[in-house]
Amino acid sequence: MRVPYYYSTNPSDPDVYHWHDDCPTGKQIPSWNKAYGKPAGYRECKDCVKLG
């Protein structure tokens, strides 16, 4: 299911944004590193696209 865009603020994580609630990569983002939005320069998560 589509959810609001979110991404990780951890500098060691890839510069991707997520939008699917079942994304395995997105589920690994700890709550303290999770931010909402679609930052400029970030690409769409490939896992979210597959789940799309």
Phi, psi and omega in degrees: 000142179288136178231168177302145179305140175212163182205171178265138177269359179288122183297339180275352178276154179296154180276074178229156173245153184244157178211005180247134183289344178258012181296120181296324179291315180297326180293339181278352180283118178295151184303326182285347177253003185266128177230157184253143180131186181226087185296145177300136178091349178273145179257165180288138179295130180293327178295320178297319180297316179298323181283334184339000000 
